[in-house]
Amino acid sequence: MPAADRSDSQLDTGAAESGAAPTPHEGGAGDTLDAALFEPLDRLATLLLELDRDPATVVTSVRVPRPLREALGLAVELGHERSVSDALVSAARRRLDHLVQDLAFEEYYRRYPENRPTLADLALAAAELADDPLKDKPELLAEVAEWLLRRQTDVGPEDVLMAAAGVEHERMSA
Amino acid sequence: MSDFLPKAIVLDDEAVQALTDRSHPKHARARNLIDAGRGNKEADRPVVVVPVAVRIEAGWDRTAPSASLVNRLTRATDVVLDGQAADGAGRWRGALGVSVVDATVIEATDRSPRPVVILTSDVEDMRRAAALLDGDVRVVRI
């Protein structure tokens, strides 16, 4: 990309990623979502983007439980970690990535509630990822998901798969 | 179930496009697959990876405002195409007759932890590749 264009892009990014002057989403061409829809995440996402591009470090003091420090030292000795600092930074980075992802999904479904998948939808997707034979039984997954939701609200796709596997087993052995 | 979730998910061009655009006909499907991958336990969450050639083909500039959705829903990590990866991708292209970009998808899959899922619209080529790769490689149609 030419330098001038790059500069413009960076300015755009600064506005979008920092949440400055968000433009209301009007469902424009292609209905592509823009950063303005995710203002609460902007600063966090920007910092993680910066982390990818500018890994400059600062010295900071962090209190770490002694056993954790010793365990990390052992992991370094065993060659599983490059250093205690790397292990801590990597774990923190992973946790922040997950936080951004979780908040992004929450925000997405809050703004587009009609797009929120059902428990059965997610169970089917999980079955596909897991290459579970239940991926070919969407009706069973829907039936089990509905049954579970009638009894408790705090259920996830994995609960559906486990219960559906039980139902399938019973049917096979009947 | 978490034990059976993949440790990595590799995105191809159409998977990226579907996740980028809410009006894409496969957006809901792609989004559900990424959402389901979040699983129950944080430690079990698969890493999502994207070869840089896929990003180029799909026009995924992480700094573009229009990329915020795919950036955040996937938290995808770039798989860079260094000299060694280019050699590997070149071998896959020669062996399978796939496109350059698909060859980088296969190369990225080869380097990913197992089990690994390839989210792709090109199921036939990726299944041919999966048959040649070691370990648990799953191909899921986007």
Interface residues (C-beta under 8 A of the other chain):
Chain A: S9 Q10 D12 T13 A15 A16 E17 G30 D31 T32 L33 D34 A35 A36 L37 F38 L41 A45 L49 R95 D97 H98 V100 Q101 D102 L103 A104 F105 Y108 Y112 N115 P117 D121 L122 A123 L124 A125 A126 E128 L129 A130 D131 D132 G156 P157 E158 L161 M162
Chain B: M1 S2 F4 L5 P6 I9 T20 D21 R22 S23 A28 R29 R31 N32 L33 D35 A36 G37 R38 G39 N40 E42 R45 P46 D61 R62 T63 A64 P65 S66 S68 L69 N71 R72 L73 T74 R75 P115 V117 R138 V140
